[in-house]
Amino acid sequence: MHTVLVLIHSASGTAGLLLALPVLLAPKRRGRHTVLGRIYAVAAVGLSLSAFGLFAYRPAELWGLAVLGALTLGWLVGGLWFARRRPGSLGGRGWRVWHLNLMGSTVIAFVTGFAVQMSDGNLVAWLAPTAVGSLLIARRTARELGRGPRRIAVRTVG
């Protein structure tokens, strides 16, 4: 069972890393962004659930993996909720800001996990993806907020 979990974890992590950039770069509307985003979400669920399973085998060594898995799953569920519900109480594009921050956080988690694995747990690998990713998310959030409220076209009958 351990080998199966490692395979699921590796495949999910690879898929998420490969899909992250295309999802981020796709136009934010129905079509490519949503299709790739759904596949990315499946990869994130596979990664998180397999992280919990692997943690059960070696909790003292893999507690960080479990924490990252729990955070990733929480950010994913939140990001998907905002995308599906688009709550108007947040104002025009408020839901998009929450969505991009939460989903961007899942990307940071994927990159962090990869960096930690490749560096054998180096502290910089734990911190650098969050530092860089947070700056990129803040920049994109500022651009989104700068766009102002979404305008609705009104047709007049005359």
N, C-alpha and C positions, 0 to 999 in steps of 0.2 A: 504494500500500500504506500509506503514511503516513496518508492520509485515513481509510482503513478502521480503522487502529489508534486514531486519535483518536476516531472514532465509537464503537468498542467500549469504549474507555476512558471516554468521557463517559457512555455508556449504563449501563455497569457501575457507575460511581461514583454516578450518579443513583439507580439501583435500590438500591444498598447504603445510601445515605443515607436514602432513603425507607423502606426495610425495617427499618433498625436499631432504631428506637423501637418499632414494633409487635412485633418479635421479643423485645426486652427486656421489654416489658410483658405479653406473653402468658403465661398460666399455664405453669409449667415441667413439662409432661407431654406425652405424645403428643397430637397434634392440631395446633392452630394454631401452637404454638411450633416443632414439628419441621417442618411444611410450610413456613412462612415462613423458618425457619432454613436449610432446604435451598436455597431460592431465593436467600437472602442469600449462602450459600456459593458458589453459581454466580457471583453478581455479584463476589464477592471474588476468585475465580479469574480471571474475565475482566479485572478491574481489574489484578491483579498481572501476568498474562501480557502484557497490552497495555502495561503500564509497562516491561517488559523490552524489548518491541519498539520502543517510542518511544525508550528509552535508546540503542538501537543507532543511531538516526539522529543523535542529538546527545549523545554521552556526556559531554562537558565541561560541558554545561549541565544535563543531566537525571540526573546521578549520584544526587541525592537521591531522585528518583522511583524509581530502581532499588532503592535501599536500602529505601525504604518498601514497595515491591512485594515484596521478598524477606522482610522482616519480617512483612508481612501474610500472605503465603503460609505462612510458618512457624507463625505464631500460629493460623491457620485450621486447618492440618493437625493441630497439637497439640490444639486445642480439639475438633475433630471426633473425634480418636482417643479422648480421655477420655470423650466422650459415648457413643461406640459401645462401648468396652471396659469402662468403669466399673470400673477395677481395685479389687478389694477390699482390696488391700494398703495402700491409703491410708486405710482406715477408712471407716465408713459413708458420709459425704457428701464425703469428700476429693476424689473425682473431680469433684464439682460445683464445688468451689472452683477447681480447676485449669481446668475448662471455662469458668467465668464470667470468670476472669482472662484467659485466652487470647482468648476471643471478644470480651470487652470491649476488649482491646488492638486487635483488628481494627477495632472501631468508632472508636477513637481515631485509627487510621491513616486511615480514610475521612474523618473530620472534619478531620484535619491536612492531608490533600491538598487538600480543598476550601478550607480557610482560606488555605493557601499560595497557591493559584491565585487566589483572590479578592483577596488583599492584595499580589500581585506579589512574593511571596517574603519578606515581612516576618518578622523573627526572632520576634516575638511570635506570629505565626501558626504557626510551627514548634513553639513551646514551650507555649503556653496550652492547646491541646487535651490534651496529655499531663498537664499539671498538674491541670486540672479533672477529666479522665477518670480519672486515677489515684486522686484523692480519692473519686470516686463508686464506683469498683471496690473500694477499701479499705472503704468503708462497707457495701457489699453483701456483701463477704467476711466482715466482722465479724458481720453479721446471719446469714449462712449458718452460720458457726461457732458462733454463739450458740444455734442451734436444737438443737444436740446430736446424738447419734447417732440414726439413723432407727430407729424401733421397728417390729418385725415382729409382726403379730398372730398369736398362737398359739391354735389351736382345740383344745379338749380334747374327747375322745370319752368319753361317759359314760353 
